[in-house]
Amino acid sequence: MERVVITGAGLVSPIGNKVSTFWNAMLQGKSGISRIDSWDTSQMKTHIAGVVRDFDAEGRFGKKEARRMDRFCQFALAAAEDAISDAGLSLEQVDMERMGVYVGSGIGGISTLMEQEELLRSRGASRVSPLLVPMMISNMAAAMISIHTGAQGPTLSPVTACSIGNTAIGEAFRLIRSGGADVIIAGGAEAAITEISMASFGNATALSTWDGDPALASRPFDAGRDGFVMAEGAGILVLESLSHALGRGARIYAEVTGYGATSDAYHVVASHPEGRGAYLAMKLALKEAGVEPAQVDVISAHATSTQVGDRSEMEAIKRLFGEEAYRVPVTANKSMLGHMFGAAGGAQAIAMLQMIQEGKIPPTINQHVLDPGCDLDVVPNEAREKNVNIGISNSFGFGGHNAVIVFQKFEP
């Protein structure tokens, strides 16, 4: 079995489009939630989101190429290019038949779909773009990364809702470990802040309706939380076999040692109230990693800021960790980022790499009154210094999908 390491990271996020900017903002407890200003939200139940700012697709890819990609695909390709650069990976020296791409999106090119549907209604069928389908389908992020890099190995676009990033990383880990690839670009991307998406989530009473300072809206574990805040972006990693990474003298961020994937088998949108699937996914990931709960230094929670979801995750942690649950810090990145859907797992993974590298845990912001059902150490409001050797990252999705990754400090 090959050992699997992470050598590169790239992202696009509401708090920065470079890893260093993103990480510094997290340590400062800076929120990326703002008022939506690209369209009229007056008929919506919520008016805020984690919008990516300062992203110039045309400047990066050129006008013609940018217009051939939906926003989620632009994010994915930009993050992948940055991850490859960060890894110092020379594509000319990689066996492209053993380089793969595992990048997914939960909703895909919904903004392109809605734009073209409006064009169909207003100007007729002849005006619909022949590129609608390839711009809309969610596998196109992985496809474009493959096309731009020349990667000819396995290319996969997992669709496991909000657990996509972790599913992609976990499945890439398994393939490399078994010897099926040397390098895989893995993660997720999302750009679903559209009128129809927000109307649907709003009518489902899933979104926060907070109308004060947008920075205070996302409140995982807080008693006053009232729903998640939609966000967008991409989080992409470069995973390599240890032998391949060492062979080219690569810098190693961390090692992936375990992956657990389960289903709640319960409900289309609600988490199992006792966190059944989440518990099992964490248990399986730790077992594969050969790690006992007492060895875990931090948990990066899925924690979207919903009443049922946050409590069910806490129940799962308590069940698995027992008394240790009250010792291990549980941090919620979405308090600052909002919920990036298919991109969430990749962004969380990048934050975990930084925790391991720097020995610092970002806070869960907006903690005022802790929900009695979420009474663990949630690292409230201020970052904390702590040596992190082993961390787990949780991602769960609609339909009951659960994916958990174990990251460890690399030891030769």
C-alpha positions in Angstrom: 0.0 0.0 0.0 1.3 3.5 -0.9 1.2 6.3 1.6 -0.7 9.3 0.4 0.4 12.9 1.0 -0.8 16.4 0.2 1.7 18.6 -1.6 -0.4 21.5 -3.0 -3.5 23.6 -2.3 -5.5 26.2 -4.1 -8.8 27.9 -3.4 -11.3 30.6 -4.2 -13.4 31.7 -1.3 -15.5 34.5 0.3 -12.5 35.4 2.5 -9.8 35.3 0.0 -8.6 33.6 -3.2 -5.1 32.8 -2.0 -4.4 30.2 0.8 -2.4 32.8 2.8 -5.2 35.4 2.6 -7.8 32.8 3.5 -5.9 31.5 6.4 -5.0 34.9 7.9 -8.7 35.8 7.7 -9.7 32.7 9.4 -7.3 33.2 12.3 -8.6 36.8 12.7 -12.2 35.5 12.8 -13.1 37.5 9.7 -16.5 36.8 8.1 -16.9 36.6 4.4 -20.7 37.1 4.5 -22.1 40.2 2.8 -25.2 41.5 1.2 -25.9 40.3 -2.3 -25.5 43.2 -4.7 -25.6 41.5 -8.1 -29.4 41.2 -8.3 -32.5 42.4 -6.5 -33.2 40.3 -3.4 -36.2 42.3 -2.2 -38.6 39.3 -2.9 -36.3 36.9 -1.1 -36.4 35.7 2.6 -32.7 36.3 2.9 -30.4 38.9 1.4 -26.9 37.7 2.3 -24.4 35.2 1.1 -20.7 34.3 1.1 -20.0 35.9 -2.3 -16.6 35.6 -3.9 -15.2 39.0 -4.6 -12.2 40.1 -6.7 -12.3 37.2 -9.0 -11.5 38.2 -12.6 -12.1 35.2 -14.8 -11.5 37.1 -18.1 -8.3 38.5 -16.8 -7.1 35.0 -15.8 -8.4 32.9 -18.7 -9.0 35.4 -21.4 -12.4 36.6 -22.6 -13.2 33.8 -25.0 -12.2 31.0 -22.6 -13.9 32.5 -19.6 -17.2 32.8 -21.5 -17.1 29.0 -22.3 -17.1 28.1 -18.6 -19.8 28.5 -15.9 -18.6 30.4 -12.8 -18.2 27.1 -10.8 -15.9 25.8 -13.5 -13.9 29.0 -13.5 -13.4 28.7 -9.7 -12.4 25.0 -10.0 -9.8 25.6 -12.8 -8.3 28.6 -11.0 -8.0 26.7 -7.7 -6.5 23.7 -9.5 -3.9 25.8 -11.3 -2.9 27.4 -8.0 -2.7 24.0 -6.3 -0.5 22.7 -9.0 1.7 25.7 -8.8 1.8 25.5 -5.0 2.9 21.9 -5.3 5.7 22.8 -7.6 4.5 20.1 -9.9 6.1 20.2 -13.3 3.5 18.7 -15.6 6.2 17.9 -18.2 7.7 15.5 -15.7 4.5 13.7 -14.7 3.3 10.5 -16.3 0.0 11.9 -17.4 -1.5 8.4 -17.7 -1.1 8.2 -13.9 -2.4 11.6 -13.1 -6.2 11.9 -12.4 -8.7 14.6 -11.5 -11.4 14.0 -8.9 -13.4 17.3 -8.7 -17.1 17.6 -8.2 -20.0 20.1 -7.8 -23.3 19.7 -6.2 -25.4 21.9 -8.4 -23.1 22.6 -11.4 -23.8 25.4 -13.8 -27.2 26.6 -12.6 -26.5 30.2 -13.4 -25.8 29.3 -17.0 -29.0 27.2 -17.1 -31.1 30.0 -15.8 -29.5 32.6 -18.2 -30.2 30.4 -21.2 -33.7 29.5 -20.1 -34.5 33.2 -19.9 -33.0 33.6 -23.4 -35.2 30.8 -24.7 -38.3 32.5 -23.4 -37.5 36.0 -24.5 -35.7 35.4 -27.9 -36.5 31.9 -29.0 -34.9 28.5 -29.3 -32.4 29.6 -32.0 -30.7 31.9 -29.5 -29.9 29.2 -26.9 -26.2 28.5 -26.7 -24.9 25.2 -28.1 -22.5 25.3 -25.1 -25.3 25.3 -22.5 -25.1 21.6 -21.7 -21.2 21.4 -21.4 -21.3 24.5 -19.3 -24.0 23.2 -17.1 -23.1 19.6 -16.3 -21.3 19.2 -13.0 -18.5 16.9 -14.4 -17.2 19.8 -16.5 -14.9 21.1 -13.7 -13.0 17.9 -13.6 -13.0 17.7 -17.4 -11.7 21.2 -17.8 -8.9 20.6 -15.3 -8.0 17.4 -17.2 -8.1 19.2 -20.6 -5.9 22.1 -19.3 -3.3 19.9 -17.5 -3.3 17.0 -19.9 -4.2 14.5 -17.1 -5.2 11.2 -18.8 -5.7 9.1 -15.6 -9.1 8.5 -13.9 -11.3 11.6 -14.0 -14.3 11.5 -11.6 -16.9 14.0 -10.6 -18.6 12.7 -7.4 -22.0 14.1 -6.6 -22.6 13.6 -2.9 -24.1 17.0 -2.2 -22.3 19.0 0.4 -19.8 16.2 1.2 -18.4 16.3 -2.4 -15.0 17.7 -1.4 -14.3 15.0 1.2 -15.7 12.3 -1.1 -13.3 13.4 -3.9 -10.3 13.6 -1.5 -11.2 10.2 0.1 -11.7 8.4 -3.2 -8.5 9.9 -4.5 -6.7 8.7 -1.4 -8.0 5.2 -1.9 -6.9 5.1 -5.6 -3.4 6.3 -4.9 -3.0 4.1 -1.9 -3.9 1.0 -4.0 -1.3 2.0 -6.7 -3.9 3.2 -9.3 -2.4 6.6 -9.7 0.6 8.8 -8.8 -1.1 12.2 -8.6 -4.7 13.2 -8.3 -6.1 16.8 -8.3 -9.1 16.6 -5.9 -11.7 18.7 -4.3 -14.9 20.6 -5.2 -16.4 23.8 -6.6 -19.7 25.6 -6.4 -21.3 28.8 -7.7 -25.0 28.5 -6.9 -25.9 31.9 -5.4 -28.8 32.5 -7.8 -32.3 33.7 -7.4 -33.9 30.3 -7.9 -31.5 28.5 -5.5 -32.1 31.1 -2.8 -35.8 31.0 -3.3 -35.9 27.3 -3.0 -33.7 27.1 0.1 -35.5 30.0 1.6 -38.9 28.4 1.1 -37.5 25.3 2.7 -36.7 27.4 5.8 -33.1 26.2 5.5 -31.5 29.7 5.2 -30.7 32.2 7.9 -33.1 35.2 7.6 -30.8 37.4 9.7 -31.1 41.0 8.6 -28.6 42.7 10.7 -24.8 42.8 10.2 -24.2 40.0 7.6 -21.0 39.0 9.5 -23.1 37.8 12.4 -25.5 35.6 10.4 -23.7 32.3 10.4 -23.7 31.0 14.0 -22.9 27.2 14.3 -23.6 25.8 17.7 -25.0 29.1 19.0 -28.5 29.0 20.6 -29.6 31.8 18.3 -28.7 30.2 15.0 -31.5 30.2 12.4 -30.1 28.5 9.3 -27.2 28.3 7.0 -25.8 31.0 4.8 -25.2 30.1 1.1 -21.6 30.6 -0.2 -19.5 29.8 -3.2 -16.0 29.0 -4.2 -13.6 26.1 -4.7 -11.1 24.1 -2.7 -8.6 21.9 -4.5 -5.7 19.7 -3.3 -2.8 17.9 -5.0 -2.6 14.4 -3.6 0.4 12.2 -4.4 1.9 8.9 -3.5 4.7 9.4 -1.0 7.1 7.7 -3.3 6.2 10.1 -6.1 6.4 13.2 -3.9 9.8 12.2 -2.4 11.1 11.3 -5.9 10.6 14.9 -7.0 11.6 16.5 -3.7 8.2 17.9 -3.0 7.2 19.8 0.2 4.6 17.8 2.1 1.8 19.6 4.0 0.3 16.5 5.6 -0.6 12.9 5.1 -4.1 11.4 4.5 -4.5 8.3 6.5 -8.2 7.5 6.8 -11.5 8.0 5.0 -15.0 7.0 6.1 -18.1 7.2 3.8 -21.6 6.3 4.9 -25.2 7.0 4.4 -27.8 8.0 7.0 -30.5 6.0 5.2 -33.0 8.4 6.8 -34.2 11.5 5.0 -33.7 13.6 1.8 -32.6 16.7 3.6 -32.5 16.2 7.4 -29.6 14.7 9.2 -30.3 11.7 11.4 -31.2 13.2 14.7 -28.7 10.9 16.6 -26.0 11.5 14.0 -26.0 7.8 13.1 -24.3 8.1 9.7 -21.9 10.8 10.9 -20.8 8.6 13.8 -20.1 5.6 11.6 -18.2 7.7 9.0 -15.9 9.1 11.7 -15.5 5.6 13.3 -14.5 4.1 9.9 -12.1 6.9 9.1 -10.3 6.6 12.4 -10.2 2.8 12.1 -8.6 3.0 8.7 -6.1 5.5 10.0 -5.2 3.3 13.0 -6.1 6.2 15.3 -7.9 6.2 18.6 -10.3 9.0 19.5 -8.0 10.0 22.3 -5.2 10.8 19.8 -7.3 13.3 17.8 -6.2 16.9 18.3 -9.0 18.8 16.5 -12.3 18.2 14.7 -13.2 20.4 11.8 -17.0 20.2 12.0 -19.5 20.3 9.1 -21.6 22.6 11.3 -23.7 24.6 8.9 -25.6 26.6 11.6 -28.9 24.7 11.4 -30.7 23.5 14.5 -30.9 19.8 13.7 -27.7 19.5 11.8 -25.4 21.0 14.4 -27.0 19.0 17.2 -26.8 15.7 15.3 -23.1 16.2 14.6 -22.5 16.9 18.3 -24.4 13.7 19.2 -22.2 11.7 16.8 -19.0 13.2 18.3 -20.1 12.5 21.8 -21.1 8.9 21.0 -17.7 8.1 19.3 -15.4 10.1 21.6 -17.1 9.5 24.9 -15.5 11.7 27.6 -12.8 12.6 25.2 -15.4 14.6 23.3 -15.1 17.3 26.0 -11.3 17.6 25.5 -11.0 17.8 21.7 -11.6 21.3 20.1 -14.4 21.4 17.5 -14.0 24.3 15.1 -16.6 25.4 12.5 -15.2 27.1 9.4 -18.6 27.9 8.1 -19.1 30.5 10.8 -16.8 32.6 8.6 -17.2 31.1 5.1 -20.8 30.3 5.0 -21.8 27.0 3.4 -19.9 26.5 0.1 -21.8 23.3 -0.7 -19.7 21.1 -2.9 -16.6 23.3 -2.2 -16.9 23.1 1.5 -14.9 19.9 2.1 -11.9 21.2 0.0 -11.8 24.5 1.8 -12.0 22.7 5.2 -9.2 20.5 4.2 -7.0 23.4 3.3 -7.7 25.0 6.7 -6.8 21.6 8.3 -3.5 21.6 6.5 -2.7 25.0 7.9 -3.7 23.9 11.4 -1.2 21.0 11.2 1.5 23.2 9.7 1.2 26.2 12.1 -0.3 24.7 15.3 -3.2 27.1 15.4 -6.9 26.4 15.4 -9.3 29.0 13.8 -12.3 30.0 15.9 -16.0 29.4 15.6 -17.2 33.0 15.5 -20.5 34.5 16.5 -20.7 32.5 19.8 -22.9 34.3 22.2 -24.9 31.7 24.0 -23.9 28.1 23.4 -26.7 25.7 22.6 -26.9 23.3 25.6 -27.1 20.4 23.1 -23.8 21.6 21.6 -21.8 21.8 24.8 -18.4 20.8 23.5 -15.3 23.0 23.2 -16.2 25.0 20.0 -13.1 27.3 20.1 -15.4 30.3 20.6 -14.6 33.6 18.9 -10.8 33.6 19.1 -8.1 31.4 17.5 -6.1 29.1 19.7 -2.6 27.8 19.6 -2.4 24.1 19.8 0.0 21.5 18.4 -2.0 19.5 15.8 -0.7 16.1 14.9 -4.0 14.5 13.9 -7.2 16.2 12.8 -10.5 14.9 11.3 -12.7 16.9 8.9 -16.4 16.2 8.6 -18.6 16.8 5.6 -22.3 15.7 5.2 -24.8 16.3 2.5 -28.5 16.2 1.5 -29.6 12.6 1.0 -27.7 11.5 4.0 -24.2 11.4 2.5 -21.3 11.4 5.0 -17.6 11.7 4.3 -14.8 12.1 6.9 -11.1 12.5 6.3 -8.2 11.9 8.7 -5.2 14.2 8.2 -1.9 13.6 10.1 1.3 15.5 10.4 3.8 13.9 8.0 6.5 11.8 9.6 9.0 10.2 7.2 
